[in-house]
Amino acid sequence: MSELVAAEDVLLFVNAAVTATGQREFRSTAAAQHFSLRFVHEYVRVNYRPVYAAALALDINHHNAALIVEQLLRTADEAGGPEEKRAEGRLIAARLALLPPQRVYRLFRALRAAGVNNRRTRAITRAWLAARPDPALDAVKYRSGLKAALRHVHGRLPDPETGDFLFAPGRRVRYENPTLDAFRRARYEQSALYELPFTVAEGFAARHGVPRELFLERIAPRMTRLEQLRTERAADLTVMPLTRLALYVLSLPYGERVARRAELTAALRAAARRAAGPYAGSWGRVAAVLDDSFSSSGSAVKRRRPLAVALGCHHLLEALAAPGAYTPLWTSGGDDPLLVRPYGPTPLGTRILDALDTGPERLVIVSDGWDNAPPGLAGEVLRVWRSRLDPERRTSVVHLNPVYDAEGFDVRRLAPSVPVAGIRDAEDLAALVEIAQFAEGRTGFAELRAYLDRRVELFLAGATGEGARG
Amino acid sequence: MSRIDLSGLDVRPAQVWGGVRLVPLVRAEPVPGLRLHREVYGGFGAVDLPDRTTYLSYVPHGFVADWTGTGSGAESAAYGTRLGGEVTAADSMPVRRLHRMAKRRRDKDGRAERRLRFLPLHLALEGYLALHFGGPSVVWDEWSREAVRHGLSPRSEAAYAGWSVPGLAEALRIFELHPGQCGMLLYVADALAAAFVVPHPEDYRLLHPTLVEDLYGELVHQYAYYGAPVPEFTARIRDGAGGVRSLADLRAAAREQERAWAAAHDGLMARDLLETSYAFERVQRMGPFDLYRFLPPFLRGGAEQHIGELITDRKGRTVYLKTFRLSENQIRKGHLLRRLADCDWHLGRTAEALGTSYAEVVRRIRSAGLDPLLNAHVVTERLREDQES
């Protein structure tokens, strides 16, 4: 019994760590999300510390990864023996290498504010800083973050020039390093702007009064992919990850979506095929119930995220299913995935019935778990289907939920008999379906631990492999 | 016409948020020939009353009923809708003369257009406030000179704006509109708080956000404040032995759930609104449509009492409806005024009709806030006589 409880707790935590970002959602405020998430973290950290660390190896979101690292380093003395500490350290180092640098700098700052300065923290910070590919770029782009981190851990300066740039800016008249020198010159000459990273150059451009249009056009080659998207410049759609691409498509007005239908559909399909990888075409007959009700519009900070996940899942499932054996069912009744919009109620129950009508091998439901036309019908349909019509489990049903429910400390589920997994990026769908099988309550904690250990091993192997390549 | 006829509007399953339950009403076909728009006013509104007084008010928005028929060209759905008011100086507030509660719009040449502007719920409230506005018609000794001369003026009632009703704004924000939705019944702590119906789904979509700026009764505010979250009527499929054997059976059972909900709602939750007989008063004719205000019978004994306004088509079906739920105090006041008027404002006869004593009637008048209307001296005298006898 306690084993089952433990397994449930862990899955709950994984769902939270995948979906929750502490930001406002459609139905709950940022504060509620934040408090709820803090509680879940503390609960799992205290009760299942090894599992808590192992979650770093899963496809959890950056916010939670940073939170886990912070919590682990803050409570180093609870880790147990030196063996456990070493294991945690390796996981932390591997995860930090994957996090975007601005998040890591923010994490270091949080550690500093909390007064965490143990030997392990210092070692981890120094190792991460040492592994940064271009310290001069970091010094320009994340100046205060890098300064704070170096001060906090008494780190050695990457090189004398960067050191002077950070801590003694008046000492040198010019720098050998082109990035640092561009930063120095940017104060006086406009042409130097375009040798700097976009975010840094933006401030200088404003000071020089460069027209925005002109600035954007000339800085374009220095922009990252996301920055190009954000400033609405034509980005290269063929290399974008699936969910990002879906978000981009949904941000376009209908007219443009129709006009660029071929291009957008091709890009979405290509991204889905990439995400499906070796599993493409291996799932047999698949039916999907996809939620495009009003609540899938998300919130001001997570605009249309649930809908984008559904759209991404639609294309990914199309790639995973055997050719021609895929049936998508949107809750609004629409059949043009490119023109979906968040509107209307959520009649999940009837849509699930329609999906079961097609006799699928797998049924995937992508929804925030609120079912309101009529409420609770989806759960009832699934329960009766499982107990009366399909007790031999010919059809496997999985519910993927992109929204963290702050009140329930988990993602909302439709019925106890249907495994649910949190989802943030459509790309993770295959891995999440694997985790969801544990949520059915038929496998115990031991299997779950074994699964986690396997994932940790893969993760660490991947990290060192990457390190060797880099 | 004595009842509200909601035929043509289907009930869909409710959506619940905390103590607020929202029941969508859906039309299979929009009503042809009538559209309702929102007109946004900036600043204060001034209304000229027939007795040459003016009252100043802040009016968030007005409604424009347009029965020119859709697709008639220049007058489109968005006519009259605009954000903000006219440009104003920073130190002054614009005052807009509204002339009358319901007013035909006129074009530049002064011809009456086929459009009517009215302020939501003001018709209904005016009806309630003007209840026996004239005061006593026979000069009984008990009434003060003021009452005989000027009637019950001025009278006022308090109401709460939607955004000050706890949880309502959030519930309206996350509500998921149904396709074809033309109305909504709003319950707070499972008491019917308001009903709102418009002719066209597009109008509803535009007017849905205005619900948070509307007036709600004291009762609604209190229920929202002290009430607990209401339960959701979740679907329940009975699957006992031999119940569900195939997918078709399951589908039939699911359909049955939806039907059961609609029947239960109409018979149980909205009964008082739909089955009470109201006193209707026609305010305005608009082609095939009639604009009414209605008053409840002011019966005491627990039944809900709503005042409101509605537009009906030729067959008497509701095209537009907006209601305001009276609080217990307001019902009592209405009841008392009705009885007083029935008995020609004679206190003794009213006491008989109500089956109570003279003293009790005086107490009721005072507790209804009509104390200044009584001639204190005469009333005290009469009370003393009663006691001595």
Contacts between the chains, C-beta under 8 A, distances in Angstrom:
chain1	res1	chain2	res2	distance
A	26	B	174	6.4
A	27	B	174	5.7
A	293	B	176	5.4
A	294	B	174	7.9
A	294	B	175	7.9
A	294	B	176	4.1
A	294	B	177	6.7
A	295	B	174	6.8
A	295	B	176	6.3
A	332	B	179	7.9
A	343	B	177	7.4
A	344	B	176	6.2
A	344	B	177	6.6
A	344	B	178	6.5
A	344	B	179	5.7
A	345	B	12	7.3
A	345	B	15	7.6
A	345	B	24	7.7
A	345	B	176	4.4
A	345	B	177	7.4
A	345	B	178	5.3
A	346	B	176	6.5
A	349	B	235	6.9
A	349	B	254	5.7
A	350	B	254	6.6
A	353	B	247	7.0
A	353	B	250	6.6
A	353	B	251	5.2
A	353	B	254	6.3
A	356	B	247	6.0
A	357	B	247	6.2
A	372	B	13	6.5
A	372	B	15	5.0
A	372	B	176	6.5
A	373	B	12	6.5
A	373	B	13	5.2
A	373	B	178	7.4
A	374	B	13	3.6
A	374	B	233	7.4
A	374	B	234	7.8
A	374	B	235	5.0
A	374	B	257	5.8
A	374	B	258	5.7
A	374	B	261	5.6
A	375	B	13	6.3
A	375	B	14	7.8
A	375	B	15	7.7
A	375	B	16	7.4
A	375	B	232	4.8
A	375	B	233	6.9
A	375	B	234	5.2
A	375	B	235	6.8
A	376	B	232	7.0
A	376	B	234	3.1
A	376	B	235	4.6
A	376	B	236	7.6
A	377	B	235	4.1
A	377	B	254	5.9
A	377	B	257	6.2
A	379	B	234	7.8
A	379	B	235	8.0
A	380	B	234	7.8
A	380	B	235	5.0
A	380	B	236	6.5
A	380	B	237	4.5
A	380	B	254	7.6
A	380	B	257	7.7
A	381	B	237	7.3
A	381	B	250	6.4
A	381	B	254	6.2
A	383	B	237	7.8
A	384	B	237	5.3
A	384	B	239	4.7
A	384	B	244	5.5
A	384	B	250	5.8
A	384	B	253	7.6
A	385	B	250	6.7
A	387	B	239	6.9
A	388	B	239	5.4
A	388	B	243	7.7
A	388	B	244	5.0
A	388	B	245	7.5
A	388	B	250	8.0
A	389	B	244	7.0
A	389	B	245	7.8
A	389	B	246	7.2
A	389	B	247	6.6
A	389	B	250	6.8
